[in-house]
Amino acid sequence: MDLVRGIEMDLIVGIAIVLIVFFSSSLIEKRLKSIEKQNNRVIEILEEIRDKK
């Protein structure tokens, strides 16, 4: 009985870790895309300033 309970706990912990990693990577990906958009905008602004000179 203890072995089954231990396996169930391992399974629950394993699933929890997978979910945490999945959602963390999703949040990181969204943040990186946001940073990429901001960087692209900064580059556009700098190019506009350069072209005015």
mmCIF entry with sequence, helices, sheets and N, C-alpha, C, O atoms, coordinates in Angstrom:
data_MODEL
# 
_entry.id   MODEL 
# 
_entity.id                         1 
_entity.type                       polymer 
_entity.pdbx_number_of_molecules   1 
# 
_entity_poly.entity_id                      1 
_entity_poly.type                           'polypeptide(L)' 
_entity_poly.nstd_linkage                   no 
_entity_poly.nstd_monomer                   no 
_entity_poly.pdbx_seq_one_letter_code       MDLVRGIEMDLIVGIAIVLIVFFSSSLIEKRLKSIEKQNNRVIEILEEIRDKK 
_entity_poly.pdbx_seq_one_letter_code_can   MDLVRGIEMDLIVGIAIVLIVFFSSSLIEKRLKSIEKQNNRVIEILEEIRDKK 
_entity_poly.pdbx_strand_id                 A 
# 
loop_
_entity_poly_seq.entity_id 
_entity_poly_seq.num 
_entity_poly_seq.mon_id 
_entity_poly_seq.hetero 
1 1  MET n 
1 2  ASP n 
1 3  LEU n 
1 4  VAL n 
1 5  ARG n 
1 6  GLY n 
1 7  ILE n 
1 8  GLU n 
1 9  MET n 
1 10 ASP n 
1 11 LEU n 
1 12 ILE n 
1 13 VAL n 
1 14 GLY n 
1 15 ILE n 
1 16 ALA n 
1 17 ILE n 
1 18 VAL n 
1 19 LEU n 
1 20 ILE n 
1 21 VAL n 
1 22 PHE n 
1 23 PHE n 
1 24 SER n 
1 25 SER n 
1 26 SER n 
1 27 LEU n 
1 28 ILE n 
1 29 GLU n 
1 30 LYS n 
1 31 ARG n 
1 32 LEU n 
1 33 LYS n 
1 34 SER n 
1 35 ILE n 
1 36 GLU n 
1 37 LYS n 
1 38 GLN n 
1 39 ASN n 
1 40 ASN n 
1 41 ARG n 
1 42 VAL n 
1 43 ILE n 
1 44 GLU n 
1 45 ILE n 
1 46 LEU n 
1 47 GLU n 
1 48 GLU n 
1 49 ILE n 
1 50 ARG n 
1 51 ASP n 
1 52 LYS n 
1 53 LYS n 
# 
_struct_asym.id          A 
_struct_asym.entity_id   1 
# 
_struct_conf.conf_type_id            HELX_P 
_struct_conf.id                      HELX_P1 
_struct_conf.pdbx_PDB_helix_id       AA1 
_struct_conf.beg_label_comp_id       ASP 
_struct_conf.beg_label_asym_id       A 
_struct_conf.beg_label_seq_id        2 
_struct_conf.pdbx_beg_PDB_ins_code   ? 
_struct_conf.end_label_comp_id       LYS 
_struct_conf.end_label_asym_id       A 
_struct_conf.end_label_seq_id        52 
_struct_conf.pdbx_end_PDB_ins_code   ? 
_struct_conf.beg_auth_comp_id        ASP 
_struct_conf.beg_auth_asym_id        A 
_struct_conf.beg_auth_seq_id         2 
_struct_conf.end_auth_comp_id        LYS 
_struct_conf.end_auth_asym_id        A 
_struct_conf.end_auth_seq_id         52 
_struct_conf.pdbx_PDB_helix_class    1 
_struct_conf.details                 ? 
_struct_conf.pdbx_PDB_helix_length   51 
# 
_struct_conf_type.id          HELX_P 
_struct_conf_type.criteria    ? 
_struct_conf_type.reference   ? 
# 
loop_
_atom_site.group_PDB 
_atom_site.id 
_atom_site.type_symbol 
_atom_site.label_atom_id 
_atom_site.label_alt_id 
_atom_site.label_comp_id 
_atom_site.label_asym_id 
_atom_site.label_entity_id 
_atom_site.label_seq_id 
_atom_site.pdbx_PDB_ins_code 
_atom_site.Cartn_x 
_atom_site.Cartn_y 
_atom_site.Cartn_z 
_atom_site.occupancy 
_atom_site.B_iso_or_equiv 
_atom_site.pdbx_formal_charge 
_atom_site.auth_seq_id 
_atom_site.auth_comp_id 
_atom_site.auth_asym_id 
_atom_site.auth_atom_id 
_atom_site.pdbx_PDB_model_num 
ATOM 1   N N  . MET A 1 1  ? 0.828  -1.205 0.000   1.00 0.00 ? 1  MET A N  1 
ATOM 2   C CA . MET A 1 1  ? 0.000  0.000  0.000   1.00 0.00 ? 1  MET A CA 1 
ATOM 3   C C  . MET A 1 1  ? 0.865  1.260  0.000   1.00 0.00 ? 1  MET A C  1 
ATOM 4   O O  . MET A 1 1  ? 0.566  2.230  -0.696  1.00 0.00 ? 1  MET A O  1 
ATOM 5   N N  . ASP A 1 2  ? 1.950  1.231  0.796   1.00 0.00 ? 2  ASP A N  1 
ATOM 6   C CA . ASP A 1 2  ? 2.836  2.395  0.840   1.00 0.00 ? 2  ASP A CA 1 
ATOM 7   C C  . ASP A 1 2  ? 3.513  2.627  -0.503  1.00 0.00 ? 2  ASP A C  1 
ATOM 8   O O  . ASP A 1 2  ? 3.742  3.771  -0.896  1.00 0.00 ? 2  ASP A O  1 
ATOM 9   N N  . LEU A 1 3  ? 3.838  1.538  -1.215  1.00 0.00 ? 3  LEU A N  1 
ATOM 10  C CA . LEU A 1 3  ? 4.487  1.657  -2.522  1.00 0.00 ? 3  LEU A CA 1 
ATOM 11  C C  . LEU A 1 3  ? 3.561  2.350  -3.513  1.00 0.00 ? 3  LEU A C  1 
ATOM 12  O O  . LEU A 1 3  ? 3.996  3.216  -4.272  1.00 0.00 ? 3  LEU A O  1 
ATOM 13  N N  . VAL A 1 4  ? 2.288  1.972  -3.508  1.00 0.00 ? 4  VAL A N  1 
ATOM 14  C CA . VAL A 1 4  ? 1.313  2.591  -4.414  1.00 0.00 ? 4  VAL A CA 1 
ATOM 15  C C  . VAL A 1 4  ? 1.154  4.064  -4.075  1.00 0.00 ? 4  VAL A C  1 
ATOM 16  O O  . VAL A 1 4  ? 1.095  4.904  -4.974  1.00 0.00 ? 4  VAL A O  1 
ATOM 17  N N  . ARG A 1 5  ? 1.084  4.383  -2.798  1.00 0.00 ? 5  ARG A N  1 
ATOM 18  C CA . ARG A 1 5  ? 0.943  5.775  -2.363  1.00 0.00 ? 5  ARG A CA 1 
ATOM 19  C C  . ARG A 1 5  ? 2.166  6.586  -2.788  1.00 0.00 ? 5  ARG A C  1 
ATOM 20  O O  . ARG A 1 5  ? 2.031  7.738  -3.198  1.00 0.00 ? 5  ARG A O  1 
ATOM 21  N N  . GLY A 1 6  ? 3.356  5.993  -2.692  1.00 0.00 ? 6  GLY A N  1 
ATOM 22  C CA . GLY A 1 6  ? 4.587  6.661  -3.104  1.00 0.00 ? 6  GLY A CA 1 
ATOM 23  C C  . GLY A 1 6  ? 4.617  6.915  -4.598  1.00 0.00 ? 6  GLY A C  1 
ATOM 24  O O  . GLY A 1 6  ? 5.044  7.980  -5.044  1.00 0.00 ? 6  GLY A O  1 
ATOM 25  N N  . ILE A 1 7  ? 4.165  5.941  -5.369  1.00 0.00 ? 7  ILE A N  1 
ATOM 26  C CA . ILE A 1 7  ? 4.126  6.104  -6.828  1.00 0.00 ? 7  ILE A CA 1 
ATOM 27  C C  . ILE A 1 7  ? 3.126  7.188  -7.207  1.00 0.00 ? 7  ILE A C  1 
ATOM 28  O O  . ILE A 1 7  ? 3.387  7.987  -8.106  1.00 0.00 ? 7  ILE A O  1 
ATOM 29  N N  . GLU A 1 8  ? 1.986  7.220  -6.529  1.00 0.00 ? 8  GLU A N  1 
ATOM 30  C CA . GLU A 1 8  ? 0.988  8.261  -6.805  1.00 0.00 ? 8  GLU A CA 1 
ATOM 31  C C  . GLU A 1 8  ? 1.561  9.644  -6.519  1.00 0.00 ? 8  GLU A C  1 
ATOM 32  O O  . GLU A 1 8  ? 1.364  10.575 -7.300  1.00 0.00 ? 8  GLU A O  1 
ATOM 33  N N  . MET A 1 9  ? 2.268  9.777  -5.401  1.00 0.00 ? 9  MET A N  1 
ATOM 34  C CA . MET A 1 9  ? 2.866  11.074 -5.059  1.00 0.00 ? 9  MET A CA 1 
ATOM 35  C C  . MET A 1 9  ? 3.916  11.473 -6.092  1.00 0.00 ? 9  MET A C  1 
ATOM 36  O O  . MET A 1 9  ? 3.982  12.631 -6.502  1.00 0.00 ? 9  MET A O  1 
ATOM 37  N N  . ASP A 1 10 ? 4.738  10.506 -6.513  1.00 0.00 ? 10 ASP A N  1 
ATOM 38  C CA . ASP A 1 10 ? 5.751  10.794 -7.536  1.00 0.00 ? 10 ASP A CA 1 
ATOM 39  C C  . ASP A 1 10 ? 5.092  11.261 -8.824  1.00 0.00 ? 10 ASP A C  1 
ATOM 40  O O  . ASP A 1 10 ? 5.573  12.187 -9.477  1.00 0.00 ? 10 ASP A O  1 
ATOM 41  N N  . LEU A 1 11 ? 4.001  10.626 -9.181  1.00 0.00 ? 11 LEU A N  1 
ATOM 42  C CA . LEU A 1 11 ? 3.279  10.995 -10.401 1.00 0.00 ? 11 LEU A CA 1 
ATOM 43  C C  . LEU A 1 11 ? 2.712  12.404 -10.285 1.00 0.00 ? 11 LEU A C  1 
ATOM 44  O O  . LEU A 1 11 ? 2.827  13.202 -11.215 1.00 0.00 ? 11 LEU A O  1 
ATOM 45  N N  . ILE A 1 12 ? 2.108  12.707 -9.155  1.00 0.00 ? 12 ILE A N  1 
ATOM 46  C CA . ILE A 1 12 ? 1.537  14.044 -8.938  1.00 0.00 ? 12 ILE A CA 1 
ATOM 47  C C  . ILE A 1 12 ? 2.635  15.104 -8.975  1.00 0.00 ? 12 ILE A C  1 
ATOM 48  O O  . ILE A 1 12 ? 2.476  16.148 -9.608  1.00 0.00 ? 12 ILE A O  1 
ATOM 49  N N  . VAL A 1 13 ? 3.743  14.836 -8.298  1.00 0.00 ? 13 VAL A N  1 
ATOM 50  C CA . VAL A 1 13 ? 4.863  15.785 -8.288  1.00 0.00 ? 13 VAL A CA 1 
ATOM 51  C C  . VAL A 1 13 ? 5.423  15.950 -9.699  1.00 0.00 ? 13 VAL A C  1 
ATOM 52  O O  . VAL A 1 13 ? 5.737  17.065 -10.114 1.00 0.00 ? 13 VAL A O  1 
ATOM 53  N N  . GLY A 1 14 ? 5.547  14.864 -10.427 1.00 0.00 ? 14 GLY A N  1 
ATOM 54  C CA . GLY A 1 14 ? 6.050  14.920 -11.801 1.00 0.00 ? 14 GLY A CA 1 
ATOM 55  C C  . GLY A 1 14 ? 5.162  15.760 -12.696 1.00 0.00 ? 14 GLY A C  1 
ATOM 56  O O  . GLY A 1 14 ? 5.651  16.585 -13.467 1.00 0.00 ? 14 GLY A O  1 
ATOM 57  N N  . ILE A 1 15 ? 3.854  15.553 -12.596 1.00 0.00 ? 15 ILE A N  1 
ATOM 58  C CA . ILE A 1 15 ? 2.906  16.337 -13.396 1.00 0.00 ? 15 ILE A CA 1 
ATOM 59  C C  . ILE A 1 15 ? 2.982  17.806 -13.011 1.00 0.00 ? 15 ILE A C  1 
ATOM 60  O O  . ILE A 1 15 ? 2.949  18.677 -13.881 1.00 0.00 ? 15 ILE A O  1 
ATOM 61  N N  . ALA A 1 16 ? 3.083  18.089 -11.722 1.00 0.00 ? 16 ALA A N  1 
ATOM 62  C CA . ALA A 1 16 ? 3.182  19.481 -11.261 1.00 0.00 ? 16 ALA A CA 1 
ATOM 63  C C  . ALA A 1 16 ? 4.432  20.147 -11.827 1.00 0.00 ? 16 ALA A C  1 
ATOM 64  O O  . ALA A 1 16 ? 4.379  21.297 -12.262 1.00 0.00 ? 16 ALA A O  1 
ATOM 65  N N  . ILE A 1 17 ? 5.543  19.440 -11.825 1.00 0.00 ? 17 ILE A N  1 
ATOM 66  C CA . ILE A 1 17 ? 6.794  20.004 -12.360 1.00 0.00 ? 17 ILE A CA 1 
ATOM 67  C C  . ILE A 1 17 ? 6.653  20.282 -13.851 1.00 0.00 ? 17 ILE A C  1 
ATOM 68  O O  . ILE A 1 17 ? 7.080  21.332 -14.330 1.00 0.00 ? 17 ILE A O  1 
ATOM 69  N N  . VAL A 1 18 ? 6.060  19.354 -14.581 1.00 0.00 ? 18 VAL A N  1 
ATOM 70  C CA . VAL A 1 18 ? 5.860  19.552 -16.024 1.00 0.00 ? 18 VAL A CA 1 
ATOM 71  C C  . VAL A 1 18 ? 4.996  20.782 -16.275 1.00 0.00 ? 18 VAL A C  1 
ATOM 72  O O  . VAL A 1 18 ? 5.302  21.583 -17.158 1.00 0.00 ? 18 VAL A O  1 
ATOM 73  N N  . LEU A 1 19 ? 3.922  20.939 -15.508 1.00 0.00 ? 19 LEU A N  1 
ATOM 74  C CA . LEU A 1 19 ? 3.044  22.102 -15.682 1.00 0.00 ? 19 LEU A CA 1 
ATOM 75  C C  . LEU A 1 19 ? 3.774  23.401 -15.365 1.00 0.00 ? 19 LEU A C  1 
ATOM 76  O O  . LEU A 1 19 ? 3.630  24.388 -16.086 1.00 0.00 ? 19 LEU A O  1 
ATOM 77  N N  . ILE A 1 20 ? 4.548  23.402 -14.298 1.00 0.00 ? 20 ILE A N  1 
ATOM 78  C CA . ILE A 1 20 ? 5.300  24.610 -13.920 1.00 0.00 ? 20 ILE A CA 1 
ATOM 79  C C  . ILE A 1 20 ? 6.290  24.981 -15.021 1.00 0.00 ? 20 ILE A C  1 
ATOM 80  O O  . ILE A 1 20 ? 6.385  26.147 -15.403 1.00 0.00 ? 20 ILE A O  1 
ATOM 81  N N  . VAL A 1 21 ? 7.017  24.007 -15.527 1.00 0.00 ? 21 VAL A N  1 
ATOM 82  C CA . VAL A 1 21 ? 7.993  24.274 -16.596 1.00 0.00 ? 21 VAL A CA 1 
ATOM 83  C C  . VAL A 1 21 ? 7.282  24.786 -17.841 1.00 0.00 ? 21 VAL A C  1 
ATOM 84  O O  . VAL A 1 21 ? 7.751  25.725 -18.484 1.00 0.00 ? 21 VAL A O  1 
ATOM 85  N N  . PHE A 1 22 ? 6.150  24.170 -18.185 1.00 0.00 ? 22 PHE A N  1 
ATOM 86  C CA . PHE A 1 22 ? 5.412  24.582 -19.385 1.00 0.00 ? 22 PHE A CA 1 
ATOM 87  C C  . PHE A 1 22 ? 4.944  26.028 -19.270 1.00 0.00 ? 22 PHE A C  1 
ATOM 88  O O  . PHE A 1 22 ? 5.159  26.826 -20.182 1.00 0.00 ? 22 PHE A O  1 
ATOM 89  N N  . PHE A 1 23 ? 4.303  26.368 -18.151 1.00 0.00 ? 23 PHE A N  1 
ATOM 90  C CA . PHE A 1 23 ? 3.783  27.726 -17.996 1.00 0.00 ? 23 PHE A CA 1 
ATOM 91  C C  . PHE A 1 23 ? 4.909  28.743 -17.848 1.00 0.00 ? 23 PHE A C  1 
ATOM 92  O O  . PHE A 1 23 ? 4.790  29.867 -18.334 1.00 0.00 ? 23 PHE A O  1 
ATOM 93  N N  . SER A 1 24 ? 5.989  28.366 -17.189 1.00 0.00 ? 24 SER A N  1 
ATOM 94  C CA . SER A 1 24 ? 7.136  29.271 -17.053 1.00 0.00 ? 24 SER A CA 1 
ATOM 95  C C  . SER A 1 24 ? 7.734  29.578 -18.417 1.00 0.00 ? 24 SER A C  1 
ATOM 96  O O  . SER A 1 24 ? 8.028  30.733 -18.725 1.00 0.00 ? 24 SER A O  1 
ATOM 97  N N  . SER A 1 25 ? 7.915  28.548 -19.234 1.00 0.00 ? 25 SER A N  1 
ATOM 98  C CA . SER A 1 25 ? 8.505  28.769 -20.556 1.00 0.00 ? 25 SER A CA 1 
ATOM 99  C C  . SER A 1 25 ? 7.575  29.600 -21.421 1.00 0.00 ? 25 SER A C  1 
ATOM 100 O O  . SER A 1 25 ? 8.035  30.398 -22.237 1.00 0.00 ? 25 SER A O  1 
ATOM 101 N N  . SER A 1 26 ? 6.279  29.423 -21.252 1.00 0.00 ? 26 SER A N  1 
ATOM 102 C CA . SER A 1 26 ? 5.313  30.223 -22.007 1.00 0.00 ? 26 SER A CA 1 
ATOM 103 C C  . SER A 1 26 ? 5.411  31.693 -21.614 1.00 0.00 ? 26 SER A C  1 
ATOM 104 O O  . SER A 1 26 ? 5.399  32.571 -22.477 1.00 0.00 ? 26 SER A O  1 
ATOM 105 N N  . LEU A 1 27 ? 5.508  31.961 -20.320 1.00 0.00 ? 27 LEU A N  1 
ATOM 106 C CA . LEU A 1 27 ? 5.633  33.345 -19.852 1.00 0.00 ? 27 LEU A CA 1 
ATOM 107 C C  . LEU A 1 27 ? 6.947  33.964 -20.315 1.00 0.00 ? 27 LEU A C  1 
ATOM 108 O O  . LEU A 1 27 ? 6.983  35.126 -20.722 1.00 0.00 ? 27 LEU A O  1 
ATOM 109 N N  . ILE A 1 28 ? 8.018  33.189 -20.252 1.00 0.00 ? 28 ILE A N  1 
ATOM 110 C CA . ILE A 1 28 ? 9.322  33.696 -20.694 1.00 0.00 ? 28 ILE A CA 1 
ATOM 111 C C  . ILE A 1 28 ? 9.277  34.021 -22.183 1.00 0.00 ? 28 ILE A C  1 
ATOM 112 O O  . ILE A 1 28 ? 9.807  35.044 -22.617 1.00 0.00 ? 28 ILE A O  1 
ATOM 113 N N  . GLU A 1 29 ? 8.644  33.148 -22.962 1.00 0.00 ? 29 GLU A N  1 
ATOM 114 C CA . GLU A 1 29 ? 8.547  33.380 -24.408 1.00 0.00 ? 29 GLU A CA 1 
ATOM 115 C C  . GLU A 1 29 ? 7.777  34.664 -24.702 1.00 0.00 ? 29 GLU A C  1 
ATOM 116 O O  . GLU A 1 29 ? 8.181  35.446 -25.562 1.00 0.00 ? 29 GLU A O  1 
ATOM 117 N N  . LYS A 1 30 ? 6.675  34.885 -23.994 1.00 0.00 ? 30 LYS A N  1 
ATOM 118 C CA . LYS A 1 30 ? 5.894  36.115 -24.193 1.00 0.00 ? 30 LYS A CA 1 
ATOM 119 C C  . LYS A 1 30 ? 6.721  37.343 -23.839 1.00 0.00 ? 30 LYS A C  1 
ATOM 120 O O  . LYS A 1 30 ? 6.675  38.353 -24.541 1.00 0.00 ? 30 LYS A O  1 
ATOM 121 N N  . ARG A 1 31 ? 7.468  37.256 -22.759 1.00 0.00 ? 31 ARG A N  1 
ATOM 122 C CA . ARG A 1 31 ? 8.300  38.392 -22.327 1.00 0.00 ? 31 ARG A CA 1 
ATOM 123 C C  . ARG A 1 31 ? 9.395  38.676 -23.358 1.00 0.00 ? 31 ARG A C  1 
ATOM 124 O O  . ARG A 1 31 ? 9.677  39.834 -23.668 1.00 0.00 ? 31 ARG A O  1 
ATOM 125 N N  . LEU A 1 32 ? 10.000 37.628 -23.879 1.00 0.00 ? 32 LEU A N  1 
ATOM 126 C CA . LEU A 1 32 ? 11.052 37.810 -24.883 1.00 0.00 ? 32 LEU A CA 1 
ATOM 127 C C  . LEU A 1 32 ? 10.494 38.430 -26.161 1.00 0.00 ? 32 LEU A C  1 
ATOM 128 O O  . LEU A 1 32 ? 11.151 39.264 -26.784 1.00 0.00 ? 32 LEU A O  1 
ATOM 129 N N  . LYS A 1 33 ? 9.289  38.027 -26.553 1.00 0.00 ? 33 LYS A N  1 
ATOM 130 C CA . LYS A 1 33 ? 8.671  38.619 -27.744 1.00 0.00 ? 33 LYS A CA 1 
ATOM 131 C C  . LYS A 1 33 ? 8.380  40.094 -27.516 1.00 0.00 ? 33 LYS A C  1 
ATOM 132 O O  . LYS A 1 33 ? 8.533  40.908 -28.427 1.00 0.00 ? 33 LYS A O  1 
ATOM 133 N N  . SER A 1 34 ? 7.966  40.438 -26.314 1.00 0.00 ? 34 SER A N  1 
ATOM 134 C CA . SER A 1 34 ? 7.711  41.835 -25.969 1.00 0.00 ? 34 SER A CA 1 
ATOM 135 C C  . SER A 1 34 ? 9.002  42.645 -26.052 1.00 0.00 ? 34 SER A C  1 
ATOM 136 O O  . SER A 1 34 ? 9.014  43.752 -26.589 1.00 0.00 ? 34 SER A O  1 
ATOM 137 N N  . ILE A 1 35 ? 10.077 42.093 -25.523 1.00 0.00 ? 35 ILE A N  1 
ATOM 138 C CA . ILE A 1 35 ? 11.377 42.768 -25.581 1.00 0.00 ? 35 ILE A CA 1 
ATOM 139 C C  . ILE A 1 35 ? 11.822 42.922 -27.034 1.00 0.00 ? 35 ILE A C  1 
ATOM 140 O O  . ILE A 1 35 ? 12.363 43.960 -27.414 1.00 0.00 ? 35 ILE A O  1 
ATOM 141 N N  . GLU A 1 36 ? 11.596 41.902 -27.835 1.00 0.00 ? 36 GLU A N  1 
ATOM 142 C CA . GLU A 1 36 ? 11.975 41.965 -29.254 1.00 0.00 ? 36 GLU A CA 1 
ATOM 143 C C  . GLU A 1 36 ? 11.223 43.088 -29.969 1.00 0.00 ? 36 GLU A C  1 
ATOM 144 O O  . GLU A 1 36 ? 11.809 43.824 -30.764 1.00 0.00 ? 36 GLU A O  1 
ATOM 145 N N  . LYS A 1 37 ? 9.926  43.218 -29.687 1.00 0.00 ? 37 LYS A N  1 
ATOM 146 C CA . LYS A 1 37 ? 9.136  44.301 -30.293 1.00 0.00 ? 37 LYS A CA 1 
ATOM 147 C C  . LYS A 1 37 ? 9.679  45.663 -29.873 1.00 0.00 ? 37 LYS A C  1 
ATOM 148 O O  . LYS A 1 37 ? 9.802  46.569 -30.697 1.00 0.00 ? 37 LYS A O  1 
ATOM 149 N N  . GLN A 1 38 ? 10.000 45.802 -28.594 1.00 0.00 ? 38 GLN A N  1 
ATOM 150 C CA . GLN A 1 38 ? 10.543 47.070 -28.103 1.00 0.00 ? 38 GLN A CA 1 
ATOM 151 C C  . GLN A 1 38 ? 11.877 47.380 -28.773 1.00 0.00 ? 38 GLN A C  1 
ATOM 152 O O  . GLN A 1 38 ? 12.126 48.520 -29.164 1.00 0.00 ? 38 GLN A O  1 
ATOM 153 N N  . ASN A 1 39 ? 12.725 46.384 -28.904 1.00 0.00 ? 39 ASN A N  1 
ATOM 154 C CA . ASN A 1 39 ? 14.023 46.581 -29.556 1.00 0.00 ? 39 ASN A CA 1 
ATOM 155 C C  . ASN A 1 39 ? 13.846 46.997 -31.010 1.00 0.00 ? 39 ASN A C  1 
ATOM 156 O O  . ASN A 1 39 ? 14.547 47.883 -31.498 1.00 0.00 ? 39 ASN A O  1 
ATOM 157 N N  . ASN A 1 40 ? 12.910 46.356 -31.700 1.00 0.00 ? 40 ASN A N  1 
ATOM 158 C CA . ASN A 1 40 ? 12.659 46.711 -33.098 1.00 0.00 ? 40 ASN A CA 1 
ATOM 159 C C  . ASN A 1 40 ? 12.191 48.153 -33.214 1.00 0.00 ? 40 ASN A C  1 
ATOM 160 O O  . ASN A 1 40 ? 12.579 48.864 -34.141 1.00 0.00 ? 40 ASN A O  1 
ATOM 161 N N  . ARG A 1 41 ? 11.367 48.579 -32.284 1.00 0.00 ? 41 ARG A N  1 
ATOM 162 C CA . ARG A 1 41 ? 10.874 49.963 -32.309 1.00 0.00 ? 41 ARG A CA 1 
ATOM 163 C C  . ARG A 1 41 ? 12.018 50.945 -32.050 1.00 0.00 ? 41 ARG A C  1 
ATOM 164 O O  . ARG A 1 41 ? 12.109 51.980 -32.710 1.00 0.00 ? 41 ARG A O  1 
ATOM 165 N N  . VAL A 1 42 ? 12.874 50.627 -31.108 1.00 0.00 ? 42 VAL A N  1 
ATOM 166 C CA . VAL A 1 42 ? 14.028 51.489 -30.821 1.00 0.00 ? 42 VAL A CA 1 
ATOM 167 C C  . VAL A 1 42 ? 14.916 51.590 -32.064 1.00 0.00 ? 42 VAL A C  1 
ATOM 168 O O  . VAL A 1 42 ? 15.398 52.673 -32.397 1.00 0.00 ? 42 VAL A O  1 
ATOM 169 N N  . ILE A 1 43 ? 15.129 50.479 -32.741 1.00 0.00 ? 43 ILE A N  1 
ATOM 170 C CA . ILE A 1 43 ? 15.944 50.488 -33.964 1.00 0.00 ? 43 ILE A CA 1 
ATOM 171 C C  . ILE A 1 43 ? 15.300 51.382 -35.024 1.00 0.00 ? 43 ILE A C  1 
ATOM 172 O O  . ILE A 1 43 ? 15.991 52.149 -35.695 1.00 0.00 ? 43 ILE A O  1 
ATOM 173 N N  . GLU A 1 44 ? 13.975 51.285 -35.175 1.00 0.00 ? 44 GLU A N  1 
ATOM 174 C CA . GLU A 1 44 ? 13.271 52.141 -36.140 1.00 0.00 ? 44 GLU A CA 1 
ATOM 175 C C  . GLU A 1 44 ? 13.479 53.616 -35.815 1.00 0.00 ? 44 GLU A C  1 
ATOM 176 O O  . GLU A 1 44 ? 13.767 54.423 -36.699 1.00 0.00 ? 44 GLU A O  1 
ATOM 177 N N  . ILE A 1 45 ? 13.332 53.956 -34.548 1.00 0.00 ? 45 ILE A N  1 
ATOM 178 C CA . ILE A 1 45 ? 13.490 55.359 -34.127 1.00 0.00 ? 45 ILE A CA 1 
ATOM 179 C C  . ILE A 1 45 ? 14.917 55.831 -34.394 1.00 0.00 ? 45 ILE A C  1 
ATOM 180 O O  . ILE A 1 45 ? 15.125 56.936 -34.897 1.00 0.00 ? 45 ILE A O  1 
ATOM 181 N N  . LEU A 1 46 ? 15.894 54.999 -34.058 1.00 0.00 ? 46 LEU A N  1 
ATOM 182 C CA . LEU A 1 46 ? 17.293 55.373 -34.291 1.00 0.00 ? 46 LEU A CA 1 
ATOM 183 C C  . LEU A 1 46 ? 17.582 55.540 -35.784 1.00 0.00 ? 46 LEU A C  1 
ATOM 184 O O  . LEU A 1 46 ? 18.330 56.436 -36.177 1.00 0.00 ? 46 LEU A O  1 
ATOM 185 N N  . GLU A 1 47 ? 16.997 54.688 -36.606 1.00 0.00 ? 47 GLU A N  1 
ATOM 186 C CA . GLU A 1 47 ? 17.190 54.811 -38.054 1.00 0.00 ? 47 GLU A CA 1 
ATOM 187 C C  . GLU A 1 47 ? 16.562 56.099 -38.577 1.00 0.00 ? 47 GLU A C  1 
ATOM 188 O O  . GLU A 1 47 ? 17.130 56.760 -39.446 1.00 0.00 ? 47 GLU A O  1 
ATOM 189 N N  . GLU A 1 48 ? 15.384 56.458 -38.044 1.00 0.00 ? 48 GLU A N  1 
ATOM 190 C CA . GLU A 1 48 ? 14.735 57.708 -38.451 1.00 0.00 ? 48 GLU A CA 1 
ATOM 191 C C  . GLU A 1 48 ? 15.609 58.905 -38.082 1.00 0.00 ? 48 GLU A C  1 
ATOM 192 O O  . GLU A 1 48 ? 15.756 59.839 -38.871 1.00 0.00 ? 48 GLU A O  1 
ATOM 193 N N  . ILE A 1 49 ? 16.181 58.873 -36.893 1.00 0.00 ? 49 ILE A N  1 
ATOM 194 C CA . ILE A 1 49 ? 17.059 59.969 -36.452 1.00 0.00 ? 49 ILE A CA 1 
ATOM 195 C C  . ILE A 1 49 ? 18.289 60.032 -37.359 1.00 0.00 ? 49 ILE A C  1 
ATOM 196 O O  . ILE A 1 49 ? 18.703 61.115 -37.774 1.00 0.00 ? 49 ILE A O  1 
ATOM 197 N N  . ARG A 1 50 ? 18.860 58.891 -37.658 1.00 0.00 ? 50 ARG A N  1 
ATOM 198 C CA . ARG A 1 50 ? 20.046 58.835 -38.517 1.00 0.00 ? 50 ARG A CA 1 
ATOM 199 C C  . ARG A 1 50 ? 19.734 59.393 -39.912 1.00 0.00 ? 50 ARG A C  1 
ATOM 200 O O  . ARG A 1 50 ? 20.539 60.127 -40.486 1.00 0.00 ? 50 ARG A O  1 
ATOM 201 N N  . ASP A 1 51 ? 18.566 59.040 -40.449 1.00 0.00 ? 51 ASP A N  1 
ATOM 202 C CA . ASP A 1 51 ? 18.196 59.469 -41.801 1.00 0.00 ? 51 ASP A CA 1 
ATOM 203 C C  . ASP A 1 51 ? 17.925 60.966 -41.876 1.00 0.00 ? 51 ASP A C  1 
ATOM 204 O O  . ASP A 1 51 ? 18.064 61.563 -42.944 1.00 0.00 ? 51 ASP A O  1 
ATOM 205 N N  . LYS A 1 52 ? 17.542 61.579 -40.767 1.00 0.00 ? 52 LYS A N  1 
ATOM 206 C CA . LYS A 1 52 ? 17.268 63.021 -40.754 1.00 0.00 ? 52 LYS A CA 1 
ATOM 207 C C  . LYS A 1 52 ? 18.553 63.834 -40.843 1.00 0.00 ? 52 LYS A C  1 
ATOM 208 O O  . LYS A 1 52 ? 18.532 64.984 -41.281 1.00 0.00 ? 52 LYS A O  1 
ATOM 209 N N  . LYS A 1 53 ? 19.662 63.245 -40.434 1.00 0.00 ? 53 LYS A N  1 
ATOM 210 C CA . LYS A 1 53 ? 20.937 63.987 -40.409 1.00 0.00 ? 53 LYS A CA 1 
ATOM 211 C C  . LYS A 1 53 ? 21.538 64.094 -41.793 1.00 0.00 ? 53 LYS A C  1 
ATOM 212 O O  . LYS A 1 53 ? 22.606 64.683 -41.959 1.00 0.00 ? 53 LYS A O  1 
# 
